[in-house]
Amino acid sequence: MKYRKLDGIDKELSVLVYGTPWTACSKQYRDRAFESYDLAWKAGFRTFDTAHSYGDGEETLGAWLQSRGLREEAVILDKGCNPGQRGSTDTLSAETIRKQLEQSLERLQTDSVEFYLLHRDDPDVAVDEIIEELNEEQKKGRILRFGVSNWSLQRIQAANAYAEKHQLSGFTGFSPAYSLAVYLRDPWGGSISISGEENAYFRKWLKKKDMPVFCYSSLGRGYLSGKFRTDSGLAIEDCLKQGPILEYDAPENRARLARAEQLAREKGCSVSQICLAWLLHQPLQIFPLVAPSSEEHIRDNAGAFEIELSDEECGWLLNPEQA
């Protein structure tokens, strides 16, 4: 595992962030979740991602940290305020941020979180009250740094321009979908990806600002995990759930997956390690979010740091004609 320090946070963040999806964190599966968190901690994970909208996710993570006495060492990346996602009734407002943050801190059994992100955006809401409220929470010490997840570049820039004009803190972290596979469809609503040539301008801005990028779907929600192999002869529906199929399955992405399979054979490693190594090679301050549950997969993901890819190999994975 590798670690990185960020201004304003006195702990080191593990570069790989352990995700706590609601599907694996409900109370009925808490023992299983605790076991996975124990294995992740043993493998070097110190940064944990959760959200107000993840069902029992925050409560499960908070209970585990409390039971293991690890809160002082762990870094929490929490998210709240999720308007626009299918099934969500959230509104984007200072009141929603304040209310949900209070609930999240109670669930997590902590007085503060190291990084707080707004989950989704409502472009019709002015950024003024949002930046003002987040600065108030920062002054109270309830959040150390804050940023956004599924927000457009235009909205991030508008918010940070307001913050600069009024001598306030702006967004200093971003969590989009990003992986070797291009994000094709958004079945959930309000999702933002920075994959593909069409988003090169976004990546260029993030690089210029040296903004931490906590990328979710770093393995295409399983599409790049090796569960489905282009050379297996199995139907993709027999290997993956409908979500990642809808989001990622297309000839372009299958071709990238096939090249990742080839490179994995040549280097004697897993497909997921190749895909994570590609992501870690990108010229951004990347923190990939992963959610392995078994000891084998946790070790596999952590082993991605041992895989070295050249610029040529990374280019070939994207497009062999331009490598």
Secondary structure, 3 states (H helix, E strand, C coil): CCEECCCCCCCCEECCEEECCHHHHCHHHHHHHHHHHHHHHHCCCCEEECCCCCCCHHHHHHHHHHHHCCCCCCEEEEEECCCCCCCCCCCCCHHHHHHHHHHHHHHHCCCCEEEEEEEECCCCCCHHHHHHHHHHHHHCCCEEEEEEEECCHHHHHHHHHHHHHCCCCCCCCECCECCCCCCCCCCCCCCCECCCHHHHHHHHHHHHHCCCECCECCCHHHCCCCCCCCCCCCCHHHCCCHHHHHHHCCHHHHHHHHHHHHHHHHHCCCHHHHHHHHHHHCCCCECCEECCCCHHHHHHHHHHHHCCCCHHHHHHHHCCCCC
